[in-house]
């Protein structure tokens, strides 16, 4: 077996906490993960991991070896990135995690254009709204919207700013009236977005101050923004949604904006990656491409 490959498998098994999780991330079998670890143990003549049916833990030797492996693998990646930069051709697998709808409508088209331009570039794309841990998930890049206070130890670059707007159907507004102020808005039925079990407030800009928060109340709670837009178009209540998602519905009149420009809240979109001595060319080009394309797509 190749020692560097085995070191990478060992580090991933430690980071993810099990052979099975490492096998899923690396697209190999769990027994093959075990073979890589045993190869290292036999070569070194020491045990690296204590394993039972329920848990695994590093030995003292394993802890020291793990820390050095992380350094060695980081240097190897930096060397690959340097060589790739010199050839000006990104290659290898680019693993990106992103919100489902923003990814489908805005991010993926941009990354597909990049892959068409560079035939040696591979894409491995994951969709989901929960915040993903870059290291544990094995991702090169994460695209996230909103506040980043849940993230630490990562590099962040703002690549776009989307606008959140309140909207409802003509039928709903005719039956319940059109809110003109935030106080009036609080008396309306909301279609609530619930992400990871949490309901988040609707935010509204306030010059020089923290944004206004309105906690939506309603009998519908969904974890899919497009389903919320559909429910709003059916007259089930008001919704707080990205303007790019409801652009077509607003153009056709299926939905109507309320509160005007005063209700449009800027929501930042960031690209996140782990600190590295030299950012790989494939990641840098992806971030640059997204920063160039996304502002127009989410405007």
C-alpha positions as CSV (number, residue, x, y, z in Angstrom):
1,X,0.0,0.0,0.0
2,X,1.0,3.6,-0.5
3,X,2.1,5.1,2.8
4,X,0.7,8.6,2.0
5,X,-2.7,7.2,1.0
6,X,-2.8,5.1,4.2
7,X,-2.0,8.2,6.2
8,X,-4.9,10.1,4.6
9,X,-7.3,7.2,5.4
10,X,-6.0,7.0,9.0
11,X,-6.5,10.8,9.5
12,X,-10.0,10.6,8.0
13,X,-11.0,7.7,10.3
14,X,-9.8,9.7,13.3
15,X,-11.6,12.9,12.2
16,X,-14.9,11.1,11.5
17,X,-14.7,8.8,14.5
18,X,-15.2,5.5,12.8
19,X,-14.0,3.3,9.9
20,X,-17.6,3.2,8.5
21,X,-17.8,7.0,8.3
22,X,-14.4,7.2,6.8
23,X,-15.3,4.6,4.2
24,X,-18.4,6.5,3.2
25,X,-16.4,9.8,2.9
26,X,-13.6,8.1,0.9
27,X,-15.9,5.9,-1.2
28,X,-14.3,2.6,-0.1
29,X,-15.3,-0.3,2.1
30,X,-14.8,-0.3,5.9
31,X,-12.6,-3.4,5.7
32,X,-10.3,-1.5,3.3
33,X,-10.1,1.4,5.8
34,X,-9.0,-1.2,8.3
35,X,-6.4,-2.6,6.0
36,X,-4.8,0.9,5.6
37,X,-4.7,1.4,9.3
38,X,-3.2,-2.1,9.9
39,X,-0.6,-1.4,7.2
40,X,0.6,1.6,9.1
41,X,0.6,-0.2,12.5
42,X,2.6,-3.1,11.1
43,X,5.0,-0.7,9.4
44,X,5.5,1.3,12.6
45,X,5.3,-1.6,15.0
46,X,2.9,0.2,17.3
47,X,-0.9,0.3,17.8
48,X,-2.4,3.5,16.7
49,X,-6.1,2.9,17.6
50,X,-8.0,1.2,20.4
51,X,-11.2,-0.2,18.8
52,X,-14.3,-1.9,20.3
53,X,-17.6,-2.5,18.7
54,X,-18.9,0.8,20.1
55,X,-16.0,3.2,20.0
56,X,-12.5,4.0,19.0
57,X,-9.8,6.1,20.6
58,X,-6.2,7.0,19.8
59,X,-3.3,5.5,21.7
60,X,-0.6,7.8,22.8
61,X,1.5,6.8,19.8
62,X,-1.5,7.2,17.6
63,X,-2.2,10.7,18.8
64,X,1.4,11.8,18.1
65,X,1.4,10.1,14.7
66,X,-2.0,11.6,13.8
67,X,-0.8,15.1,14.5
68,X,2.3,14.6,12.3
69,X,0.2,13.0,9.6
70,X,-2.0,16.1,9.5
71,X,1.1,18.2,8.9
72,X,2.6,15.9,6.2
73,X,-0.7,15.7,4.3
74,X,-1.1,19.5,4.5
75,X,2.3,19.9,3.0
76,X,1.5,17.4,0.3
77,X,-1.7,19.2,-0.6
78,X,0.2,22.5,-0.7
79,X,2.8,20.9,-3.1
80,X,0.0,19.7,-5.3
81,X,-1.6,23.1,-5.3
82,X,1.6,24.8,-6.3
83,X,2.2,22.4,-9.2
84,X,-1.4,22.9,-10.3
85,X,-1.1,26.6,-10.1
86,X,2.0,26.5,-12.3
87,X,0.1,24.5,-14.9
88,X,-2.9,26.9,-14.6
89,X,-5.2,23.9,-15.0
90,X,-7.3,22.9,-12.0
91,X,-7.6,19.2,-11.6
92,X,-8.9,16.6,-9.2
93,X,-12.1,16.5,-7.2
94,X,-13.7,19.7,-5.9
95,X,-16.1,18.9,-3.0
96,X,-18.7,21.6,-2.3
97,X,-21.6,21.7,0.1
98,X,-24.4,24.2,-0.4
99,X,-28.0,25.1,0.4
100,X,-30.4,23.0,-1.7
101,X,-32.3,25.7,-3.6
102,X,-29.6,28.3,-3.9
103,X,-27.3,25.5,-5.1
104,X,-29.7,24.2,-7.6
105,X,-30.7,27.5,-9.1
106,X,-27.6,29.6,-8.8
107,X,-24.4,27.8,-7.7
108,X,-24.5,24.6,-9.7
109,X,-24.9,26.3,-13.1
110,X,-21.8,28.3,-12.4
111,X,-19.8,25.3,-11.3
112,X,-20.9,23.3,-14.3
113,X,-19.5,26.1,-16.6
114,X,-16.2,25.8,-14.7
115,X,-16.2,22.0,-15.2
116,X,-16.9,22.4,-18.9
117,X,-14.0,24.8,-19.2
118,X,-11.5,22.6,-17.3
119,X,-11.9,18.9,-18.3
120,X,-9.6,17.6,-15.6
121,X,-11.8,19.1,-12.8
122,X,-14.2,16.8,-11.1
123,X,-17.3,18.0,-9.1
124,X,-18.6,16.3,-6.0
125,X,-21.6,18.4,-4.8
126,X,-23.8,18.1,-1.7
127,X,-27.1,19.8,-1.1
128,X,-28.5,20.6,2.3
129,X,-29.3,23.5,4.6
130,X,-27.8,22.4,7.9
131,X,-24.3,23.8,8.5
132,X,-21.8,21.2,7.5
133,X,-18.4,20.8,9.2
134,X,-15.8,21.3,6.5
135,X,-13.3,18.9,8.0
136,X,-15.7,16.1,9.1
137,X,-17.6,16.3,5.8
138,X,-14.4,16.3,3.7
139,X,-15.5,19.3,1.8
140,X,-13.2,21.8,0.0
141,X,-15.7,24.5,0.0
142,X,-19.0,25.4,1.7
143,X,-21.5,28.0,0.5
144,X,-23.7,29.4,3.3
145,X,-26.1,32.3,3.8
146,X,-26.8,34.5,6.8
147,X,-24.7,35.0,9.9
148,X,-21.5,32.9,10.3
149,X,-21.4,32.9,14.1
150,X,-21.9,29.1,14.0
151,X,-18.6,28.7,12.2
152,X,-15.1,29.0,13.6
153,X,-11.6,28.2,12.3
154,X,-12.6,28.8,8.7
155,X,-11.8,31.4,6.0
156,X,-14.9,33.3,4.7
157,X,-15.4,35.4,1.7
158,X,-18.6,37.2,0.8
159,X,-19.6,36.3,-2.7
160,X,-23.1,37.8,-3.0
161,X,-25.8,39.6,-1.2
162,X,-29.4,38.4,-1.7
163,X,-32.5,40.3,-0.7
164,X,-35.2,38.8,1.6
165,X,-38.7,40.1,0.9
166,X,-42.1,39.7,2.4
167,X,-44.8,38.6,-0.1
168,X,-48.3,37.1,-0.3
169,X,-51.0,36.4,-2.9
170,X,-53.5,38.9,-4.1
171,X,-56.3,36.7,-2.6
172,X,-54.7,36.7,0.8
173,X,-54.1,40.5,0.8
174,X,-57.7,41.1,-0.4
175,X,-59.1,38.9,2.5
176,X,-56.7,40.1,5.3
177,X,-55.5,43.5,4.2
178,X,-52.0,44.7,3.2
179,X,-49.6,45.4,6.1
180,X,-48.0,48.8,5.9
181,X,-45.8,48.6,9.0
182,X,-44.0,45.9,11.1
183,X,-46.7,46.2,13.8
184,X,-49.3,45.4,11.2
185,X,-47.2,42.6,9.9
186,X,-47.2,40.9,13.3
187,X,-51.0,40.5,13.1
188,X,-50.8,38.4,9.9
189,X,-50.6,34.7,9.3
190,X,-47.1,33.7,8.4
191,X,-45.8,30.6,6.6
192,X,-42.9,29.7,8.9
193,X,-39.5,28.4,7.7
194,X,-38.2,25.9,10.2
195,X,-34.5,24.9,9.7
196,X,-32.9,22.2,11.8
197,X,-35.8,22.3,14.2
198,X,-35.4,26.1,14.8
199,X,-37.7,28.9,13.8
200,X,-35.7,32.0,12.8
201,X,-36.9,35.6,12.9
202,X,-37.8,37.7,9.9
203,X,-35.2,40.5,9.7
204,X,-35.8,44.1,8.5
205,X,-33.1,46.8,7.9
206,X,-32.7,49.6,10.4
207,X,-30.1,52.3,9.5
208,X,-27.1,52.2,11.8
209,X,-28.8,49.8,14.2
210,X,-29.3,46.0,14.6
211,X,-32.1,44.8,12.3
212,X,-35.7,44.6,13.5
213,X,-36.7,41.1,14.4
214,X,-40.3,39.8,13.8
215,X,-41.0,36.3,15.0
216,X,-43.4,34.8,12.5
217,X,-46.5,33.0,13.8
218,X,-48.7,30.7,11.8
219,X,-50.1,27.2,11.5
220,X,-47.8,26.2,8.6
221,X,-44.2,25.3,9.3
222,X,-42.0,24.0,6.5
223,X,-38.3,23.3,6.0
224,X,-38.3,24.0,2.2
225,X,-38.4,27.5,0.8
226,X,-40.0,26.6,-2.5
227,X,-42.8,24.8,-0.7
228,X,-43.3,28.0,1.3
229,X,-43.5,30.1,-1.9
230,X,-46.1,27.6,-3.3
231,X,-48.2,27.9,-0.1
232,X,-48.0,31.7,-0.2
233,X,-49.1,31.7,-3.8
234,X,-52.2,29.6,-2.7
235,X,-53.2,32.3,-0.2
236,X,-52.1,30.5,3.0
237,X,-50.3,33.5,4.5
238,X,-47.3,35.8,4.1
239,X,-43.8,34.5,3.5
240,X,-40.3,35.9,3.9
241,X,-38.2,34.6,1.0
242,X,-35.2,35.4,-1.2
243,X,-36.2,37.7,-4.0
244,X,-34.4,35.5,-6.6
245,X,-36.6,32.5,-5.6
246,X,-39.9,34.4,-6.1
247,X,-38.8,36.6,-9.0
248,X,-41.0,34.7,-11.6
249,X,-44.0,34.6,-9.2
250,X,-43.7,38.3,-8.6
251,X,-43.4,39.0,-12.4
252,X,-46.5,37.0,-13.1
253,X,-48.5,38.4,-10.2
254,X,-48.8,35.1,-8.4
255,X,-47.2,36.8,-5.4
256,X,-47.1,40.5,-4.5
257,X,-44.4,42.2,-2.4
258,X,-45.4,44.1,0.7
259,X,-43.6,46.8,2.7
260,X,-41.8,47.9,-0.4
261,X,-38.0,48.5,-0.4
262,X,-38.1,49.1,3.4
263,X,-38.8,45.4,3.9
264,X,-36.0,44.1,1.8
265,X,-33.3,42.7,4.0
266,X,-29.8,42.1,2.7
267,X,-28.7,38.5,3.4
268,X,-25.0,37.7,2.7
269,X,-23.8,34.7,0.9
270,X,-20.4,33.4,1.9
271,X,-17.9,30.9,0.6
272,X,-16.1,29.1,3.4
273,X,-12.9,27.0,3.4
274,X,-10.4,25.7,5.9
275,X,-7.1,27.6,6.4
276,X,-4.3,26.3,4.2
277,X,-0.8,27.5,3.5
278,X,-1.8,27.8,-0.2
279,X,-5.3,27.7,-1.5
280,X,-5.7,25.0,-4.2
281,X,-6.2,26.4,-7.6
282,X,-9.5,24.5,-8.0
283,X,-10.9,26.2,-4.9
284,X,-9.7,29.6,-5.8
285,X,-11.1,29.5,-9.3
286,X,-14.5,28.2,-8.0
287,X,-14.7,31.0,-5.4
288,X,-13.8,33.6,-8.0
289,X,-16.3,32.3,-10.5
290,X,-19.1,32.3,-7.9
291,X,-18.2,35.8,-6.7
292,X,-18.5,37.0,-10.4
293,X,-21.7,35.2,-11.3
294,X,-23.8,35.0,-8.1
295,X,-24.5,38.8,-7.5
296,X,-26.3,38.9,-10.9
297,X,-28.2,35.6,-10.3
298,X,-29.5,36.6,-6.8
299,X,-30.1,40.3,-7.7
